[in-house]
Amino acid sequence: MQSEIENTSTNKPLNGNSKSNRWIWIPIFILLVFIGDRIGGFILKKIESKSQFRFTSLYQQKAACDILIAGNSRGLSFYQPFVEEKSKQKVFSLAYNGMSSSLGHVFLKDYYQQYDAPKKLILEITCADRYNNELIPAFSTYSPYSKNLRNYLKEKENKIYYASMLSHLLRYNSEVFQRCLRYLRSDDKLWLTDRTISEAMQEESKSLKDVSIDLIPELQNSLTQSIKLAQDNGTEVILVVAPFLPNYHDALFNLHDYIEEVEKNTGLKVNNYADAIQDPKLFGDYFHINVFGSEKFVEQMHHDGLF
Amino acid sequence: MFFNSLTFLVFISIFFVLYFAVKGMPRLVLCLVASYFFYGYWDWRFLTLIVISTCIDFFVGRQLSETKEEPKRKKLLYLSIIANLGFLVFFKYFNFFIGSFKEMLVSSGVQTNMDTLNIILPMGISFYTFQSMSYTIDIYRKKLKPEKDILKFATYISFFPQLVAGPIVRASDFLPQFTMDKKFNWNNIIQGLGQVLWGFFKKVAIADSLALYVDLCFGAPGTYGSLHLTIGVIFWAFQIYCDFSGYSDIAIGLARMMGFEFPGNFRTPYFSKNFSEFWERWHISLSSWLRDYLYIPLGGNRNGSFGSYFFIVLFFGISIVITQWWWLIIPGGFLSGFLYWYKGRGPVQEAKTFTYLNLMVTMLLGGLWHGAAWTYLFWGFLHGSYLIIQRLFSSPFNQLLNAVKIPLAIQNLISMGLVFFATCFAWIFFRATSFEDAFTIINGIASFADFNWSAVLHKLIVIKCAFLVLLLLMVEILAQRVDLPELLLKSPAFRVLSFATILWIIAFFGTFGSNAFIYFQF
């Protein structure tokens, strides 16, 4: 054992690795890491710019619309092709999985800075009940395009902000960029699950009870600011609660308080569709209707004259 | 302090500058202070325990070498074992046994006021306790001379790279290395750094990415379809491998940069063709510890001892009484009958019987070492069973494969597949928080309900993780054919490019945040 250790501990000269040029490899290594990172970042940015993903469209001047949709993943319930078909107007969605109203406000500001104001803004209001801090760094992919986003990133995720300045590859290490890749060849207007909730999940939903939804003051402020921004630009704002799986809806004990609070703070009526769809087969999981559910939901909204 | 944190990056940078700036005694003091700082960073109270453990074993070691009388030596050994295991049992298992006993009493209709205690489990206690015990046992066996310098011994017990999650390094491997003057060695730095980076790739890029999916899957197993759960279990197998072997790689690499040579802890375990091979490739430092300090003293594969029967009866007894699964009496009865029938049927059969018994006891204790839960014990039981079944049926199985003239490469693939499948099955119990959850997962997979791609959630994570796992396997296959550490030394271009590639991959695929290593809890 000892002899093995001694062998490995000797500083034997290596091929092409004499003492004098050993140290040269350190700056070469650092330079290579830096250059590789920048080249990688440049290539990935080029790829991202070719995507049909909604946030790429937003920053590529391809998002002009008459009806703008915002919210978290439940905002995807307003399936764009159905809304366009019913309203006969151009629709664009800024909804994204786990998007809080605070982060959503940043994109809304960017939208209004770049485009003419849309006629209507449909806002799914359950995006003010939780933060998703993991999502904020994921959007650093778009930080080169938006000062608003950079400032927000700096304020909320300081370390990630500086790290993504140091490494450009890091900007593309996120589910957001993976979505960009996914929508390289397909239109993300069609982003809504066609999956039907599993039987196991349906069964599990029967045991749900005392589920709460809580309005977070800071997110409520962002929601109010988003509404004010839209109204100041002459956009009609429609607040909506999209459907929940019936068993989940029954277990939600304080949804009405949540809605009342939003109505009180914004002065707008909330269109509550939380229990509008009763057939579990029209859901993908507890919180999301699938594409078949969306067809029914959009029809109902149209019937109610929301667009 | 986690390896995968900025704090550690600052800590290790300062440490290395100081380490190579000083020599002799100051360097030893630096190692000890740094190790205690590293450990105390979590909670300084943990240091008390490690200091007490160190003092006891140091003085027991000295006394053992000076004492000639066997009864006195035995007493000293028992003192060390009882003290070490006492700490371990109290901090790790006290609440488990009290809680289980209380449950048993309550379910039998007996009311009790027994309360569990609010005990914090000191990180890495299982690792340094086993390390410390090996020292006194080796001195008792006269395989090792006691260390005279308490500073060296304390540094051995608390050496920060491998303190909290191994590898469990024997004193006979570690202490002699202190005597050598460790100069700055370029080769060690390169190979050590390579291993550290590879460890970070496994942990940050693979294990933590897989964790996102696995946590969801095991968090609510009843809500997912068959394919989703199957992917979750396979990902879990790779998560625990990458998490733990990643830590080992970082630990061994850091030690190597300092000039210390540690034995490897993992050797591509999922390429194993049988279960014995699996345990020669998985957590090698623990399996060899259990072999040398438990399996062989129990009699190994030669004969049995009182301990063999004692442990097996103890396990069955406790399991039956606490779980109240009275049906366990039936397999227990069968086992006893089998042992009785086998015993006295010639030396070979008798030896085999004891081999099975000793294997089972070793694996059960190995399972319990991981944590105070019945699921860990059952995981150990499954692996014990696999080893026994393999010994019973490997010959007819191989004969069958040969008879149908399946090419060797295909035979190997079938064997690897079977071992991987059985290992994944056992991993379900290791990860699940209860038997109920484990059986929900097994039933969910076996039902084949929603066994289709569209029923799989988080597809983007699945695709990313599958790519990373394939990358890992490709590099591991390559590493079996090419001596990568040697290539790192020989080719500066390969070295620079491979190090840079790992950094780019970590930047692009890594999951960042303070994700603790899984084995910290053990």
Interface residues (C-beta under 8 A of the other chain):
Chain A: M1 Q2 E4 I5 E6 T8 S9 T10 N11 K12 L14 N15 G16 N17 R22 W25 I28 F29 L32 V33 G36 D37 G40 K159 I160 S167 L169 L170 Y172 N173 E175 Q178 R179 R182 D194 R195 S198 E199 A200 M201 E203 E204 D285
Chain B: L6 S172 D173 P176 Q177 M180 K182 K183 N185 W186 N187 N188 A220 G222 T223 Y224 G225 G259 E261 G444 A449 D450 S454 A455 L457 L460 I461 I463 K464 L489 K490 S491 P492 R495 V496 L497 F499 A500 L503 W504 A507 F508 F509 G510 F512
